[in-house]
């Protein structure tokens, strides 16, 4: 017996569908309740599919809506559908896939792929063969509907389709899809290419077996009149460039010619897909030889693509000059991610490097409210990566264009020229230097342009040249640039405020203490902006203040500056509730300020410290409740805890011994014990940073916990989580220096891991350095335990510390090595040249350390005798020879 709807039931369902299209929220709520009631009836879903596939008297939107409600039900509780209902739905889908209405066909396609992805590909064996069969139908609608459904299945289940679980259906499907590349209907051709495209990145075997046919068929579609087909062809070629470049190289010349045309396609979606080709090609080793001859055509095309389109300008409200009084809506604000604390060391000739394991965020986002990827962004990104490949060879193709752009009367053209200049800053810096003395003043002038979009892009481009600006005498460029940027921070346009604030943060990082003479003026501006900014830019302003504190350090610790800066920060701090995510950037900012102000922060530290402890406590409590009853409680946002731990680190670092009374009056050590065992790596990472900072600041409070803490630290010496491992290693070294000989029982827990890490290939530099320091420190306090292992780590130990600047950490580590060589001189003999090189990396060791070096070098020389020493020192590079003879007389 086939299922038939009951007339009254059908009317109820139709009424529901009509109501659900009403904009009234009360009606909407009633609809939701009604839906939940109806879902209690097993055959409610039969009514829904019936309306979708059979009720041709109803209008299409209502029928489609019925299908979408059914799709949501399938998603939520398909496993509870009675078999008869499930079979009826499946049958109806396949019978009606050729519905005359494109909307209904598409809805059925969505429904089919939703059922399929509920694990039904295995239990609906006739689905794929039937859909593939229906492709042969003479009826266009049936063919198109089946292809639409297949395309959605290929998108949702590509991995499953290429597995043994289903008996490898792709062996039949891919050759079948390839036949349809020649179909007379553009919609069908487009589906066919899109289906095959799903299997390129996964390198499905069935596709690899037909790869040459696929590529030939793509070439045949190169000049298709349909833009959707051209878009899919471009997408295919971009992906093939990543996975099968070997197959494209023989045709590369013509592919490049084709992509040059497509990057100028009148349809922007096609042009965008084609423009991705240059981005992908730039990552391939063959890029340079393949593209050299084509730059003369490519560069003008990319530059042309970097102009705002008319629609961009409308969306960006390009004609609105002043909007600073308009409040931000919530969707204007992108979620931001807190970058947890990683302990790094200072290097020769530069500041401490960012931990390489953490990707630096890209600063190329010059217009991120349109955060949709578009042709302008893609063209700029492509020019940026190509500048990094070709370096100054790009300039002969660009400079003639740039002149015309930068001084163009039309602001849209001029704006794109400024963007071009920023995009090539990294790759072509060497070649650009000779033009910068003229260009920078022109760009500074553009900061006053009457168009907001020109002012904002000028901020970004100038920030890309900040490094050069700072290298010149301050009065020539730094001072004028800073003066103008500070005015832009107070611009009437929110986009300009944002760009200026970000650019100023970059300038601060480059200029560091060069800014000290202007601090009063800078703080006046930033504090004034506090009263002026809407929500989104306030968050960027915190960042600029934090970066300023990082850059000028203790120079900020002056009464006049503290009185300007602290009141507005503290009043924001008091305004925000504990569950407000705006606390993140504010806590980060305060962490930098506390570290810079040191004792100057004392008057403010108590409430800040207390609140951080509370945030950690609240988060831990919520996590515990959630773990016990996940259905009753929400999972906490652990970022609150991470940021709070990092601010506590900043306080401990800035206040040093003054933090002692705060720690004494709180349960932070108990909380820290829990945080160190958290499942989330970032929480552990920040806990170990705080542990190290507390060890330095107030060890008496840490000492009673050492027996409990050390095993946890040992467990976290796992280089899979680089930053966690790095901070744990650093904390162990700090603890060793405080514990002295009492460290002895714990050496066995940690040393084997540290020796393994220092010998691992491809370990990031930061981690190697911290590991070496900690091994040296352990050897300093427990030489008898560590020295026997000397031979296993001395070579990587020496090479990883030779580039570190002279500092306390390096000092204690080298003392450790010297003491260990005293205990086990044989352990260093084979690698003595590395030790000599490491010793020579010291610029000004303390006198007693220098004596230790002297004794070891001369002792070795006496041990081997003059003649052997001569032979040995012949292997030294000349510079090393000179340094050792000048400093140590060997």
VOGU-3710 file (C-alpha; in Angstrom, 3 decimals, decimal comma):
1> xxxxxxxxxx> 0,000/0,000/0,000  1,446/3,354/-0,977  1,265/6,046/1,682  -1,423/8,735/1,105  -1,723/11,974/3,088  -4,773/12,718/5,171  -6,458/15,871/3,799  -6,773/17,535/7,211  -3,148/16,753/8,107  -2,032/18,171/4,762
11> xxxxxxxxxx> -3,878/21,451/5,408  -2,212/21,732/8,838  1,234/21,281/7,304  0,506/23,831/4,557  -0,745/26,373/7,103  2,464/25,844/9,062  4,574/26,430/5,936  2,635/29,625/5,173  3,045/30,902/8,740  6,737/30,202/8,772
21> xxxxxxxxxx> 7,202/32,685/5,921  5,797/35,485/8,092  8,295/38,099/9,331  6,461/38,378/12,681  8,582/37,011/15,556  5,544/35,904/17,594  4,310/33,853/14,639  7,825/32,456/14,207  7,865/31,245/17,813  4,483/29,585/17,411
31> xxxxxxxxxx> 5,792/27,868/14,231  8,787/26,490/16,165  6,504/25,040/18,850  4,162/23,564/16,266  7,124/21,967/14,467  8,266/20,313/17,658  4,754/18,910/18,231  4,434/17,599/14,674  7,844/15,953/14,864  6,318/13,547/17,404
41> xxxxxxxxxx> 4,313/11,978/14,527  6,456/9,519/12,559  4,737/10,272/9,246  5,062/14,083/9,547  8,169/13,745/7,359  6,079/11,948/4,707  3,872/15,042/4,506  6,915/17,237/4,063  8,338/15,198/1,170  4,850/14,958/-0,348
51> xxxxxxxxxx> 4,493/18,753/-0,439  7,974/19,044/-1,977  7,656/16,415/-4,707  3,941/16,038/-5,503  1,961/19,097/-4,512  2,413/20,964/-7,806  -0,574/23,214/-7,005  1,454/24,998/-4,298  3,903/27,812/-5,084  7,580/26,848/-5,397
61> xxxxxxxxxx> 8,939/28,733/-2,335  6,447/26,863/-0,089  7,357/23,506/-1,610  11,070/24,216/-1,312  10,641/25,329/2,302  8,918/22,024/3,042  12,002/20,235/1,682  14,365/22,387/3,756  12,435/21,681/6,976  12,649/17,992/6,090
71> xxxxxxxxxx> 16,413/18,378/5,517  16,785/19,834/9,033  14,810/16,916/10,456  17,048/14,458/8,594  20,084/16,236/10,032  18,712/16,175/13,571  17,033/12,763/13,907  17,271/10,654/10,757  18,322/7,634/12,813  14,823/7,674/14,423
81> xxxxxxxxxx> 12,870/7,665/11,148  10,878/4,400/10,738  12,252/2,397/7,746  9,003/2,877/5,807  9,290/6,676/6,129  12,987/6,677/5,166  12,283/4,493/2,111  9,351/6,658/1,015  11,518/9,791/1,222  14,396/8,193/-0,718
91> xxxxxxxxxx> 12,058/6,907/-3,411  10,323/10,274/-3,810  13,687/12,050/-4,114  14,854/9,806/-6,936  11,481/9,921/-8,701  11,299/13,719/-8,671  14,920/14,669/-9,263  13,840/15,877/-12,720  11,178/18,319/-11,477  10,662/21,116/-14,037
101> xxxxxxxxxx> 11,507/23,782/-11,404  15,245/24,486/-10,842  14,470/25,500/-7,229  12,713/22,185/-6,460  15,491/20,184/-8,164  18,119/21,967/-6,108  16,130/21,382/-2,889  15,833/17,667/-3,643  19,576/17,581/-4,346  20,298/19,101/-0,935
111> xxxxxxxxxx> 17,970/16,583/0,680  19,676/13,651/-1,071  23,187/14,675/-0,039  22,019/15,257/3,551  20,620/11,714/3,705  23,783/10,391/2,036  26,089/12,100/4,511  24,137/10,554/7,415  26,036/7,338/6,671  23,456/6,354/4,085
121> xxxxxxxxxx> 25,810/6,033/1,117  26,531/2,508/2,351  22,888/1,591/3,050  21,430/3,193/-0,086  23,417/1,211/-2,656  21,123/2,095/-5,561  21,611/5,873/-5,096  24,831/6,432/-7,063  24,079/3,944/-9,883  20,599/5,458/-10,306
131> xxxxxxxxxx> 21,826/9,040/-10,356  24,575/8,119/-12,838  22,000/6,339/-14,953  19,655/9,326/-14,905  22,464/11,422/-16,405  21,769/9,632/-19,693  18,161/10,837/-19,705  16,983/12,680/-22,826  15,086/15,002/-20,495  17,231/18,043/-19,629
141> xxxxxxxxxx> 15,616/18,509/-16,190  16,329/14,932/-15,140  19,928/15,134/-16,284  20,494/18,523/-14,618  18,756/17,516/-11,370  20,790/14,305/-11,096  24,006/16,162/-11,822  23,146/18,800/-9,227  22,608/16,079/-6,625  25,826/14,264/-7,646
151> xxxxxxxxxx> 27,800/17,489/-7,394  26,536/18,038/-3,827  27,362/14,414/-2,894  30,866/14,789/-4,375  31,355/17,980/-2,333  30,115/16,453/0,921  31,501/12,902/0,678  34,574/13,035/-1,577  36,745/10,958/0,780  34,156/8,244/1,263
161> xxxxxxxxxx> 33,604/7,970/-2,488  37,310/7,284/-2,952  37,463/4,429/-0,454  37,007/0,677/-0,409  33,930/1,106/1,803  31,779/1,630/-1,290  33,614/-0,603/-3,718  35,304/2,369/-5,468  32,378/3,950/-7,369  34,704/6,623/-8,792
171> xxxxxxxxxx> 36,127/4,099/-11,267  32,769/4,390/-13,026  31,791/7,934/-12,049  34,896/9,866/-13,159  35,028/8,534/-16,755  31,265/9,160/-16,875  31,654/12,787/-15,712  34,423/13,366/-18,259  32,045/12,412/-21,113  29,746/15,261/-20,092
181> xxxxxxxxxx> 32,443/17,934/-20,544  31,217/18,062/-24,166  27,478/18,252/-23,366  25,496/20,889/-25,246  24,096/22,497/-22,077  26,476/24,872/-20,223  24,817/24,062/-16,875  25,578/20,351/-17,368  29,162/21,042/-18,520  29,657/23,151/-15,418
191> xxxxxxxxxx> 28,300/20,408/-13,105  30,574/17,842/-14,759  33,741/19,893/-14,203  32,685/20,797/-10,654  32,151/17,101/-9,820  35,609/16,058/-11,026  37,198/19,063/-9,290  36,193/17,630/-5,914  38,749/14,843/-6,362  41,870/16,766/-7,424
201> xxxxxxxxxx> 43,255/17,792/-4,037  42,684/14,311/-2,558  44,493/12,807/-5,608  41,739/10,194/-6,066  43,209/7,205/-7,900  40,385/7,053/-10,446  41,153/10,641/-11,428  44,919/10,094/-11,545  44,310/7,175/-13,946  42,407/9,537/-16,252
211> xxxxxxxxxx> 44,494/12,637/-15,656  45,540/13,225/-19,273  41,979/12,909/-20,572  40,888/15,318/-17,840  43,499/17,916/-18,781  42,723/17,622/-22,513  39,004/17,965/-21,780  39,709/21,083/-19,711  41,708/22,623/-22,555  38,773/21,924/-24,876
221> xxxxxxxxxx> 36,560/24,014/-22,571  39,059/26,876/-22,351  37,012/29,325/-24,388  33,565/28,178/-23,231  30,994/30,939/-23,586  29,542/30,162/-20,145  31,212/31,989/-17,250  30,400/29,267/-14,694  32,199/26,694/-16,891  35,215/29,008/-17,303
231> xxxxxxxxxx> 35,307/29,533/-13,544  35,382/25,769/-12,904  38,091/25,280/-15,562  40,263/27,921/-13,858  39,633/26,355/-10,466  40,684/22,949/-11,835  43,930/24,292/-13,288  44,826/26,042/-10,020  44,360/22,813/-8,053  46,255/20,752/-10,648
241> xxxxxxxxxx> 49,125/23,186/-10,243  49,320/22,080/-6,607  48,970/18,316/-7,106  50,051/17,424/-10,655  52,283/20,225/-11,897  54,295/17,544/-13,758  51,344/17,113/-16,118  50,921/20,860/-16,705  54,562/21,793/-17,291  54,628/20,639/-20,956
251> xxxxxxxxxx> 51,669/22,996/-21,637  52,663/25,738/-19,220  53,255/28,396/-21,860  49,708/28,140/-23,218  48,180/27,747/-19,743  49,839/30,993/-18,663  48,578/32,759/-21,782  45,081/31,442/-21,013  45,224/32,544/-17,380  46,417/36,007/-18,405
261> xxxxxxxxxx> 43,218/36,348/-20,444  40,970/34,880/-17,746  42,421/37,165/-15,047  40,836/39,956/-17,141  37,551/38,072/-17,617  34,514/40,382/-17,674  32,958/38,136/-15,000  34,706/39,000/-11,731  34,168/35,478/-10,308  36,102/33,976/-13,212
271> xxxxxxxxxx> 38,828/36,612/-12,898  39,156/35,849/-9,179  39,525/32,089/-9,770  42,126/32,783/-12,467  44,013/35,227/-10,266  44,484/32,439/-7,676  46,661/30,766/-10,330  49,448/33,337/-9,838  49,317/32,945/-6,055  49,645/29,168/-6,367
281> xxxxxxxxxx> 52,313/29,294/-9,073  54,454/31,589/-6,899  54,746/28,797/-4,331  56,122/26,336/-6,913  59,893/26,020/-7,438  59,423/26,358/-11,226  57,737/29,740/-10,870  60,743/31,816/-11,815  61,684/30,032/-15,037  58,043/29,623/-16,113
291> xxxxxxxxxx> 56,926/33,203/-15,476  60,011/35,304/-16,288  59,045/35,820/-19,903  55,434/36,697/-19,038  55,938/39,350/-16,360  55,671/42,094/-18,934  52,027/41,030/-19,548  51,139/39,851/-16,049  52,191/42,827/-13,945  49,906/45,398/-15,655
301> xxxxxxxxxx> 46,984/42,934/-15,350  47,526/42,456/-11,612  47,909/46,190/-11,102  44,682/46,793/-13,034  42,933/44,271/-10,758  44,001/46,168/-7,651  41,575/49,041/-8,234  38,400/49,136/-6,188  35,417/48,059/-8,265  32,335/50,301/-8,256
311> xxxxxxxxxx> 30,480/47,798/-6,094  33,378/47,764/-3,558  33,159/51,522/-3,223  29,419/51,360/-2,595  29,810/48,576/-0,016  32,672/50,390/1,705  30,616/53,602/1,775  33,554/55,145/-0,061  31,740/58,457/-0,313  31,045/58,710/3,415
321> xxxxxxxxxx> 33,813/60,801/4,868  32,744/61,153/8,500  31,172/58,284/10,406  32,964/58,368/13,731  29,745/59,059/15,611  27,998/55,975/14,188  28,115/53,102/16,705  29,492/49,758/15,479  27,198/46,796/15,023  28,312/43,474/16,458
331> xxxxxxxxxx> 29,015/41,908/13,088  31,571/44,649/12,352  33,836/43,119/14,944  35,868/40,105/13,918  36,638/37,591/16,648  40,201/38,105/17,787  42,546/35,473/19,030  44,836/35,871/21,976  48,409/34,893/21,223  49,596/33,068/24,343
341> xxxxxxxxxx> 52,878/33,955/25,942  55,978/32,227/24,534  59,290/32,786/26,272  62,022/33,719/23,760  65,628/34,888/24,015  67,298/37,988/22,605  69,429/37,402/19,508  72,536/39,053/18,201  71,706/42,217/16,315  67,997/42,153/16,910
351> xxxxxxxxxx> 65,137/41,850/19,329  63,902/38,478/20,589  62,397/36,671/17,666  58,769/35,669/17,623  58,481/31,932/18,217  58,610/30,526/14,717  56,047/27,901/15,551  53,316/30,499/15,666  52,304/31,879/12,293  52,583/35,626/12,201
361> xxxxxxxxxx> 49,247/37,087/11,351  49,179/38,631/7,923  49,108/42,372/7,938  47,978/42,598/4,347  44,350/42,974/5,271  43,976/46,522/4,157  40,193/46,450/3,755  38,907/43,736/5,970  35,304/44,831/6,388  34,893/43,435/2,888
371> xxxxxxxxxx> 36,517/40,406/4,380  35,188/38,472/1,431  38,125/37,540/-0,742  37,876/39,573/-3,939  39,853/40,330/-7,068  41,549/43,359/-5,528  42,829/41,367/-2,541  43,842/38,417/-4,645  45,732/40,612/-7,135  47,525/42,416/-4,299
381> xxxxxxxxxx> 48,420/39,127/-2,608  49,718/37,742/-5,924  51,858/40,832/-6,506  53,198/40,519/-2,952  54,260/36,860/-3,340  55,675/37,453/-6,834  57,710/40,367/-5,472  59,164/37,896/-2,986  60,029/35,483/-5,808  61,428/37,904/-8,382
391> xxxxxxxxxx> 62,702/40,596/-6,003  63,995/43,639/-7,881  63,536/41,999/-11,303  59,890/43,025/-10,925  60,644/46,732/-10,790  61,390/47,428/-14,494  57,823/46,225/-15,225  56,299/48,193/-12,353  58,066/51,527/-12,036  56,838/52,969/-15,353
401> xxxxxxxxxx> 53,253/52,125/-14,283  53,655/53,411/-10,734  54,481/56,978/-11,731  51,253/57,257/-13,662  49,215/55,747/-10,840  50,574/57,603/-7,814  49,990/61,061/-9,269  46,733/60,266/-11,079  43,889/62,785/-10,732  41,271/60,027/-10,259
411> xxxxxxxxxx> 41,384/58,957/-6,591  40,483/55,320/-7,370  43,552/54,966/-9,599  45,804/56,809/-7,177  44,569/54,586/-4,325  45,457/51,432/-6,281  48,959/52,824/-6,898  49,497/53,267/-3,159  48,306/49,680/-2,615  50,803/48,456/-5,266
421> xxxxxxxxxx> 53,603/50,290/-3,486  52,671/48,593/-0,210  52,321/45,148/-1,780  55,892/45,133/-3,150  57,477/46,617/0,005  58,726/43,303/1,332  60,015/41,723/-1,886  61,436/44,749/-3,690  62,759/46,749/-0,730  66,377/46,783/-1,950
431> xxxxxxxxxx> 65,448/48,202/-5,331  62,943/50,660/-3,871  65,355/52,265/-1,406  66,678/54,771/-3,951  63,142/56,090/-4,597  61,944/56,245/-0,993  63,326/59,698/-0,138  60,902/61,084/-2,756  58,065/58,609/-2,274  57,710/58,721/1,510
441> xxxxxxxxxx> 56,978/62,484/1,626  54,419/61,967/-1,178  52,750/59,189/0,836  52,770/61,346/3,966  50,945/63,970/1,894  48,394/61,336/0,865  47,585/60,928/4,573  45,777/64,288/4,222  43,928/63,352/1,016  40,279/64,372/0,955
451> xxxxxxxxxx> 39,211/60,754/0,251  39,055/58,511/3,324  39,971/55,384/1,327  43,154/57,087/0,086  44,069/58,167/3,618  43,551/54,652/4,981  45,597/52,866/2,296  48,405/55,417/2,740  48,551/54,441/6,435  48,974/50,774/5,498
461> xxxxxxxxxx> 51,612/51,344/2,817  53,660/53,644/5,039  53,634/50,977/7,749  55,169/48,554/5,243  58,139/50,931/4,872  58,421/51,710/8,606  61,701/49,822/8,907  63,364/52,116/6,360  61,836/55,261/7,840  63,284/54,405/11,246
471> xxxxxxxxxx> 66,746/53,743/9,768  66,975/57,375/8,562  67,764/60,450/10,742  64,548/60,998/12,768  63,921/64,540/11,577  63,886/63,549/7,890  60,948/61,105/7,869  60,122/59,623/11,281  58,990/62,882/12,815  56,777/64,060/9,920
481> xxxxxxxxxx> 55,326/60,558/9,533  54,567/60,266/13,222  52,987/63,701/13,377  50,646/62,929/10,457  49,805/59,398/11,636  48,822/60,724/15,047  46,444/63,157/13,330  44,952/60,261/11,394  44,416/58,322/14,620  41,980/61,158/15,398
491> xxxxxxxxxx> 40,466/61,156/11,873  36,711/61,585/11,541  36,466/58,340/9,560  36,454/54,999/11,377  38,286/53,089/8,637  41,078/55,677/8,689  41,254/55,561/12,492  41,647/51,797/12,274  44,317/51,886/9,557  46,246/54,632/11,359
501> xxxxxxxxxx> 46,156/52,808/14,691  47,460/49,590/13,114  50,136/51,444/11,159  51,204/53,284/14,285  51,567/49,980/16,162  53,902/48,761/13,381  55,873/51,999/13,544  56,213/51,604/17,323  57,633/48,089/16,909  60,248/49,379/14,455
511> xxxxxxxxxx> 61,131/52,625/16,232  61,282/51,334/19,839  63,124/53,835/22,006  63,409/56,353/19,131  59,876/57,327/20,236  60,900/58,316/23,769  61,364/62,050/22,983  57,793/62,194/21,631  56,100/60,137/24,352  54,101/62,977/25,849
521> xxxxxxxxxx> 52,675/63,970/22,473  51,913/60,319/21,548  50,124/59,612/24,841  48,010/62,764/24,511  46,750/61,517/21,157  46,089/57,927/22,227  44,283/59,029/25,372  42,191/61,509/23,400  41,204/58,688/21,029  39,826/56,790/24,027
531> xxxxxxxxxx> 37,002/59,260/24,345  36,363/59,351/20,612  36,436/55,738/19,397  33,554/53,376/18,784  33,748/49,745/19,922  35,787/48,095/17,149  38,588/50,666/17,003  38,839/50,795/20,767  40,113/47,206/20,591  42,816/48,245/18,095
541> xxxxxxxxxx> 43,708/51,218/20,271  44,476/48,876/23,194  46,890/47,102/20,900  48,635/50,355/19,945  49,038/51,274/23,629  50,341/47,807/24,525  52,825/47,911/21,655  53,958/51,377/22,749  54,673/50,006/26,242  56,571/47,031/24,765
551> xxxxxxxxxx> 58,584/49,376/22,553  59,687/52,044/25,025  59,806/49,829/28,134  60,836/51,480/31,402  60,946/54,943/29,749  57,177/54,928/30,265  57,685/54,812/34,045  57,390/58,542/34,687  54,763/60,185/36,814  53,614/62,499/34,014
561> xxxxxxxxxx> 53,054/59,569/31,626  51,449/57,308/34,216  48,937/60,033/35,092  47,934/60,419/31,454  47,666/56,760/30,619  46,390/54,877/33,635  43,102/56,630/34,505  41,373/55,899/31,155  42,659/52,300/31,140  41,482/51,643/34,682
571> xxxxxxxxxx> 38,085/53,217/34,086  37,562/50,864/31,086  38,755/48,006/33,289  36,094/48,828/35,879  33,401/49,207/33,220  33,830/45,730/31,724  32,124/42,675/33,187  33,976/39,410/33,813  32,262/37,738/30,867  32,963/40,513/28,366
581> xxxxxxxxxx> 35,362/39,445/25,618  36,654/43,003/25,351  38,657/42,116/28,444  41,083/40,143/26,223  42,693/43,039/24,395  42,522/45,193/27,533  44,252/42,516/29,650  46,920/42,093/26,963  47,441/45,837/26,894  47,680/46,058/30,702
591> xxxxxxxxxx> 50,133/43,170/30,721  52,492/45,155/28,479  51,938/48,335/30,496  52,620/46,561/33,823  55,839/45,061/32,457  56,988/48,476/31,209  55,974/50,518/34,268  57,465/48,053/36,770  57,169/49,694/40,197  55,127/52,477/38,582
601> xxxxxxxxxx> 52,265/50,016/38,275  52,160/49,299/42,026  49,265/51,646/42,848  47,084/49,791/40,327  48,198/46,221/40,842  45,907/44,970/43,607  42,503/45,098/41,835  44,080/43,917/38,572  45,742/40,959/40,266  42,573/39,990/42,162
611> xxxxxxxxxx> 40,441/40,057/39,071  42,846/37,848/37,124  42,794/35,269/39,897  38,987/35,416/39,887  38,849/34,908/36,109  41,063/31,818/36,389  39,001/30,467/39,277  35,660/31,048/37,520  36,854/29,372/34,329  38,217/26,333/36,166
621> xxxxxxxxxx> 34,982/25,966/38,145  32,869/26,198/35,003  35,081/23,660/33,220  34,647/21,260/36,117  30,851/21,571/36,077  30,815/21,120/32,311  32,977/17,967/32,494  30,671/16,442/35,117  27,375/17,367/33,430  27,932/18,410/29,791
631> xxxxxxxxxx> 24,182/18,467/29,097  23,498/20,875/32,005  26,351/23,363/31,591  28,065/25,223/28,782  31,759/24,702/28,087  33,694/27,729/29,339  35,635/30,024/27,041  39,133/29,213/28,248  40,568/32,307/26,588  39,519/34,237/29,701
641> xxxxxxxxxx> 41,798/32,056/31,786  44,671/32,169/29,296  44,641/35,955/29,052  44,393/36,267/32,834  47,389/33,944/33,346  49,358/36,021/30,842  48,531/39,264/32,619  49,608/37,680/35,931  52,888/36,843/34,188  53,207/40,450/33,115
651> xxxxxxxxxx> 52,586/41,608/36,687  55,143/39,167/38,111  57,686/40,263/35,524  57,026/43,976/35,967  56,636/44,099/39,760  59,271/41,468/40,574  59,537/41,040/44,343  56,584/43,417/44,916  54,208/40,711/43,674  55,059/38,642/46,763
661> xxxxxxxxxx> 52,370/40,058/49,072  49,696/39,579/46,376  50,668/35,925/45,906  50,727/35,397/49,668  47,116/36,551/49,972  45,723/34,388/47,126  45,321/30,745/46,169  47,154/31,189/42,862  49,497/28,220/43,418  46,541/25,826/43,828
671> xxxxxxxxxx> 44,933/27,236/40,679  48,210/26,982/38,808  48,455/23,289/39,732  45,094/22,734/37,971  45,932/24,939/34,964  49,185/23,053/34,386  47,135/19,887/33,878  44,474/21,422/31,619  43,601/19,539/28,426  44,042/22,664/26,312
681> xxxxxxxxxx> 47,677/23,242/25,265  47,387/27,060/25,318  46,306/26,954/28,977  49,335/24,828/29,885  51,581/27,087/27,828  50,505/30,192/29,752  50,649/28,333/33,113  54,295/27,407/32,607  55,178/30,975/31,619  53,546/32,187/34,842
691> xxxxxxxxxx> 55,277/29,478/36,872  58,655/30,652/35,554  57,848/34,309/36,274  56,670/33,532/39,832  59,802/31,432/40,376  61,893/34,505/39,525  59,741/36,942/41,507  58,814/35,095/44,732  60,300/31,605/44,917  59,434/30,962/48,607
701> xxxxxxxxxx> 55,779/30,593/47,500  56,681/28,211/44,686  59,126/26,020/46,602  56,580/24,031/48,683  54,864/22,942/45,428  57,963/21,747/43,563  57,532/18,054/44,426  54,020/18,159/42,901  54,923/20,398/39,966  58,061/18,695/38,628
711> xxxxxxxxxx> 56,401/15,481/37,341  53,851/17,619/35,461  56,651/19,690/33,920  58,392/16,460/32,882  55,232/15,219/31,136  55,033/18,425/29,117  58,491/18,142/27,583  56,765/16,889/24,456  57,931/18,741/21,321  54,648/17,950/19,589
721> xxxxxxxxxx> 53,277/21,023/21,384  56,169/23,347/20,693  55,114/26,371/22,744  54,027/24,278/25,744  57,303/22,365/25,639  59,249/25,611/25,249  57,678/27,299/28,283  57,930/24,161/30,448  61,632/23,894/29,572  62,232/27,530/30,456
731> xxxxxxxxxx> 60,378/27,185/33,793  62,491/24,126/34,730  65,643/26,188/34,148  64,374/29,040/36,339  63,404/26,564/39,094  66,850/24,918/38,924  68,572/28,266/39,508  66,463/28,845/42,646  66,651/25,273/43,981  70,424/24,826/43,658
741> xxxxxxxxxx> 71,616/21,395/44,777  68,056/20,540/45,964  67,208/20,060/42,291  69,044/16,724/42,369  66,007/14,369/42,840  64,317/15,850/39,727  67,170/15,751/37,209  66,276/12,198/36,172  62,661/13,211/35,466  63,555/15,901/32,936
751> xxxxxxxxxx> 67,092/15,462/31,587  66,449/12,511/29,205  63,650/14,481/27,481  65,810/17,604/27,169  68,727/15,653/25,642  66,327/14,037/23,185  64,830/17,398/22,165  68,203/19,099/21,617  69,223/16,269/19,264  65,971/16,218/17,264
761> xxxxxxxxxx> 66,188/17,342/13,641  64,003/20,325/12,651  63,411/21,562/16,185  62,504/25,289/16,079  65,295/27,651/17,102  63,463/29,089/20,117  62,921/25,659/21,611  66,542/24,598/20,957  67,851/27,710/22,706  65,643/27,309/25,753
771> xxxxxxxxxx> 66,501/23,602/25,959  70,233/24,382/25,843  69,901/27,060/28,535  67,991/24,682/30,824  70,474/21,804/30,330  73,297/24,227/31,186  71,450/25,454/34,291  70,740/21,899/35,482  74,434/21,127/35,009  75,366/24,237/36,978
781> xxxxxxxxxx> 73,367/23,183/40,055  73,794/19,375/39,737  77,031/18,800/37,765  77,515/15,229/39,051  74,113/14,187/37,623  74,350/15,952/34,251  78,078/15,861/33,331  78,177/12,123/32,481  75,786/12,894/29,563  77,990/15,722/28,216
791> xxxxxxxxxx> 79,014/13,938/25,040  75,363/13,386/24,080  74,468/17,069/23,906  77,627/19,216/23,749  77,628/19,775/19,970  73,986/20,882/19,473  74,273/22,778/22,796  77,135/24,893/21,466  75,621/25,551/18,042  72,242/26,599/19,443
801> xxxxxxxxxx> 73,665/29,155/21,885  76,276/30,816/19,688  73,780/33,375/18,292  72,260/34,423/21,591  73,132/37,833/23,014  75,145/38,037/26,240  72,597/37,913/29,083  71,865/36,357/32,475  70,389/33,171/31,036  73,337/32,599/28,717
811> xxxxxxxxxx> 75,719/33,364/31,573  74,270/30,755/33,934  74,107/28,149/31,162  77,778/28,606/30,185  78,850/28,430/33,823  77,049/25,094/33,928  78,909/23,797/30,891  82,256/24,883/32,361  81,507/23,134/35,674  80,473/19,968/33,777
821> xxxxxxxxxx> 83,648/20,014/31,662  85,537/20,152/34,971  83,728/16,982/36,098  83,902/15,138/32,751  86,599/16,655/30,461  86,536/13,578/28,195  82,909/14,373/27,256  83,930/17,486/25,303  87,133/16,305/23,593  85,593/15,192/20,283
831> xxxxxxxxxx> 83,573/18,388/19,878  86,041/20,858/21,356  86,022/23,060/18,250  82,289/23,699/18,824  82,987/24,720/22,404  85,699/27,138/21,192  83,239/28,656/18,722  80,563/29,068/21,427  83,047/30,733/23,796  84,046/33,140/21,041
841> xxxxxxxxxx> 80,391/34,212/20,677  80,657/36,095/23,990  81,258/39,814/23,602  81,795/40,736/27,266  81,614/37,779/29,656  81,843/38,607/33,382  85,436/38,353/34,674  84,976/35,114/36,592  83,220/33,417/33,657  86,011/34,593/31,384
851> xxxxxxxxxx> 88,516/33,015/33,765  86,612/29,720/33,549  86,846/29,847/29,736  90,535/30,734/29,952  91,327/27,784/32,233  89,482/25,281/30,027  91,091/26,512/26,775  94,606/26,573/28,235  94,065/23,276/30,050  93,090/21,634/26,767
861> xxxxxxxxxx> 96,069/23,175/24,972  98,472/21,882/27,661  96,819/18,466/27,613  97,351/17,930/23,869  100,708/19,709/23,622  101,797/22,670/21,474  102,180/20,754/18,203  98,769/19,064/18,331  97,156/22,363/19,349  98,687/24,022/16,256
871> xxxxxxxxxx> 97,205/21,304/14,036  93,882/21,549/15,837  93,636/25,324/15,588  94,459/25,175/11,859  90,839/24,009/11,353  89,485/27,230/12,908  87,926/29,818/10,589  90,137/32,955/10,589  87,644/35,054/12,593  87,440/32,436/15,371
881> xxxxxxxxxx> 91,236/32,180/15,500  91,557/35,955/15,895  88,940/36,183/18,652  90,394/33,342/20,720  93,919/34,667/20,423  92,876/38,252/21,245  90,580/37,343/24,182  92,197/34,239/25,646  95,755/34,172/24,269  95,432/30,751/22,615
//
